[in-house]
């Protein structure tokens, strides 16, 4: 199974084996920071909205494709909110990985990740975003991560090119 998460509607054809979730059409509340997903209901967020059906699919996927605008060097609000709400797929325990501390995964399939980012016109913002993605990759069980920058005008084309790889 593969999942494409997007922060806006796309008009593309999905290859077989892919699911697409348009986060702009979902009801996803911000993380409360209560750590209930680690203490009260391990592996499950205490909030009951659309996020609870999405993060288990992220965990089980062997490939993910995130499509997000870049704002101030980070993910736009819909994607950032969803990624923060996916914390139940991690355990509160820490492990050493490449000499750094990272969370232990909770039954998360290793996965390849592609991030299609649009709206980052300045090289400095692109570099900052790429660094953020690389740091997140260690906590998300990514075996490989690729960042593809594009414009909003070429977004559908770029996503289809990445899906074809």
C-alpha positions, 0 to 999 in steps of 0.5 A: 500500500502507498499513500499520497497526502496532499494539502490541496485538491489534485487532478491526477490519475493515481497508479494502482496501489495508491490511495490519495488523501486531500487533507484540505477536505478532512477534519483534523484538529491540532495535536493537544500535546497531552501525550494521551496517545502514549499514556491513556490510549497507547497508539491511538489519539484521544481526539476522534476526527479524520486523523485517526483513520489516516495515521494508521495508513501512513504507518502501514504504507511502503511508500509515501508522497507528501504534497505541501506548500512551503511556508517559512521553510516548513510544511503548510498548516494542513500537512504539519497538523496531520504529521503532528497528529501521527505521533501515535505511531511512535512510542514514547521510548527513545533509541539511538540511531546514528548517534542521535536519539529518536523515538521507537516506532510502533509497528511502522513499515519502513518506507520510501518518501517523496515530498513535492514542495511548492511555493519555496522560491528562495534557495535559503527557504528550499535549503531549510525545508530540505533540512527539516525533511531530512531530520524528520525522516529519521523519526518516521522510518524512511529508508529513502527520502527525496524532495522535489521542488516545483511551482503551484502551476506545475504541481499536478505534472510534478506529482504525476512524474514522481508517481511514475518513478 
